[in-house]
Amino acid sequence: MVTKKNENVEIKTENKKEEKIEMKHVYMVDYYIKDLSLNKFLETNVPNKINPNPNDNVVVFKGEKPILEGMGNLFPQVEDTIQKLKNNEEKTLKLTPIDAYGLRNKELVKVVPLNAFKENKINPFVGLTFEAEGTYGVVKSVSGGRVLVDFNSPYADHEIEVYVRKIKTCNDKEAVETIVHNFFEKTGAKLKSFENEKIVIELTPQGGASTEMYKQIFEGFFKNFAKYKELVLEEKK
């Protein structure tokens, strides 16, 4: 608190500290993830590099893979490595289960009432994988009115290999464009312009959401990855 005196009048003013936001980076990489315990590839954006077995059901990401610093797009140890790599530099890491998908936890194997599945119009069977509140579960058994579900990652306790090649670190405009293209595709969002610290984005709001709601979501992303002063959203006609 700072006190200023002007003749007989005392005026009190507060020094407000501006919120300091630590800027983060958006990286573009080539990568693959391989389960060493099962000797199979899990996902990649460079299938020609790994020549995966057709029976492995590899998840193939098209184009360069964006990594948003601190957003958990890849394992923390891999992200730390990406930060230190130079453009076009590559590295292959072997991760312990703790550094990858974690160790199996018995407490994550739970019994769920059959009615809970029926209420959500799901017919459970052994091997069924489903999502519940952002967590994936696998049905292990169905007996009477009870369903045994394992909420551990199917790759828990497994050693993992990750290959990564850093393509580049995005500038502000590239970071915004990457975020819009990869995380807001369903809205048809497109970066119209980014000039004089002003971002203009075109989109089609979905599910009754207002443009203002989308603006708040965009701002939540952009404030950490790009320096700008104004964000304008325009609805596509």
N, C-alpha and C positions, 0 to 999 in steps of 0.2 A: 504494500500500500504506500503511495506517494502522497504527501500533503503539500499543497501550495497555498501560500498566504498572499492575498491581494487586499491591501489596506485592512479593514476590519472583517473582511469576508474570508472564511476558510473554505476552500474547495478541495474535495477529495476525489482523486481519480485513481483508477486501477490500471496497472500495466498488464495488458493481456499478452500472454505468450502465444505466438502463432504455432499451430500444430506442425511439427517438423516431420515430414513424411520421408522415410528412407526409400529412395528409388531402387527398384529391382529391374532385372533384365529378362528379356525374352530371347531365348536361343533357338536356333534351328539346327537339327542334328539328323544324322542317319544312325540307326541303332538296330540291335536285335536283343531279345531276351531268350536265354536257353536254360531249361531245367536240366542240370547235370545229373541229378538223381534219377531222372527218367530218360535221360539222353534224348530229349526232344526239344525243338524250338517252340516257343510260346507265341511270340509276336515280333514283328519287324516292319520296316518300311523299305527294306532292300532284299526282297526274296531272291533276287538273282545272286546275291552274295552268299547266302546260306544253303541254297538248293534243298529246301526242306522236304521231308517225306510227305507225300500227299495225304497220308493217313494221320498226320500230326494235328490237322485242323488248326494250322497257324493263323493267328489274327494278323492280317496284312493291312498296315496303315498306308494309305496312298499319299505320295508326296513327302516333303520334308516334315519331320516331326517337330512340333513346337514344344519347347520346355519353358514354362513360366516359373521363374525362380521362386521357391518357397511355396508352390502350389501342389507339390506332391505328384507331379507328372511322372517322375521316375524316383527310384530309391535315393534317399539322402546322400549316400556315399557316391553314387553316380553323378548326382547333381553337383556335388562339391568338385568332382573331377572335371565336369564340363566347364565350370567357372574358370579353372586353371588352364584348360587347353587353349591353344592358339587355333585360329581358323584353319581348317583342313587337317588338323592334327587328330589322331585317333588313339583309342586305348581300349583294351579288353580287361574287364575286372571279374574276379571270382568272389562272390559274396557268400558269407555264411548264412544259415537260416535266420539268425537274429538280424542281420543287415538286409535281408530280403523279405520274405513273406512271413517271417516269425516262426516261433515254436508252437507246437500244438498245445492247446489249452483244454483240459478235460471239462472245464466249466462252460465251454462253448458248445458242448454236446448236450442238447436239451430235448425234453419231451414236450411236444406241442399237441394240444387237443385236436382231434380230427375236425371238430366243428369249426375251428379257426380257419381251416383250409376251405371248408364248404361255404363259409360266409363270404369268402373272397373268390368263390367259384373256381377253386383249384382242386383237381383230383390228384392227390399225392401218390407217388409210386417210387419204388427204390431207384435211386439215381437221379431223380428230378432235382434240378437246380432252380432256385427261385430267389427273388429279391424281397427283403423285408426291412423297411426303414434304412435303406442304404447299405445293408449287409446281405451278403449272399449265403444261402444255406443249401445243403445237399441232404435229401431224404435218405436215411440209412435203413429204416424199417418201418412197416405199417402193421400194427397189431391192434385189432379191436378198435377202440376209439382213441388210440394214441399213435402219434407219429414221432419217431426218433429222428432229430435233425442235427446235422453237424454244421456249425457256423464257422468252423476254422477254414482258412484258405486251403484249397486242395493242394497247394504247393507248400504248406507249412512243413517245417523240418527238412526242406529240400535245399541243397546247394544250388546257387544260380550263377550263370555267366551272363554278363552284359557287355556287348560291344557298342561303342559310341564314337562317332566322328562328328566333331563340331564344324558345322558349315559356316555359321556366322553369328554375331550378336546383333540383334535388330536395333535400328535407330527408332526414334519415337513414332514416326509414321508407320514403319514396318511393324512395330509392336502392336499398334492400334489395329492395323489391317489384319494381322495374324489373329488377334483376339476375336475380332468381329467375324472373320471367316470360319474359325474353328469352333467357336463356342456359341454362336448365335445364328447358325445356318438355317434353323427352322423358321426364323422370322424373315428370312430372305434379306437380312441386314447386309448393307454394303457401304463401305467407306466412300463417300462422295468426294470429300476434299479434306485436306489437313494443311491449312495455310495460315500464316500470321497467328499461330497458337490457337486457332479455331478449328474444331473438329465438326464436320457435318456428316451425319449418317442417315441413310435411307433404310426404312424397314416397314414391314407389315405386322402390326401387333397381333398376337395370337390369343385365343381363349378369353376374349374380353378384357385383356390387360390394356391399360392406357399407355400412351407414349411417355407420360411422366414416370410411370413405374419402370419402364425400360431405361429411361434416362438415369434413374437412381442406380439401377443395376450396372449400367455401363460405367458410370462414374466410380462405382465401387471397384471395378477392374482397373480403369485407366489411371486413377490417381497414383497407383503404385508402379505403373510401367511407362508412363509418358508424361512429359511436361506440356501443359496446355492451360489456357485461361477460359475457354468457352466451349461448351458442347451443345450442338443443335441436332435434334432428331426430326426428320421429315418423313411423313407417311407416304408410302408409294401409292400413286393413283392408278 
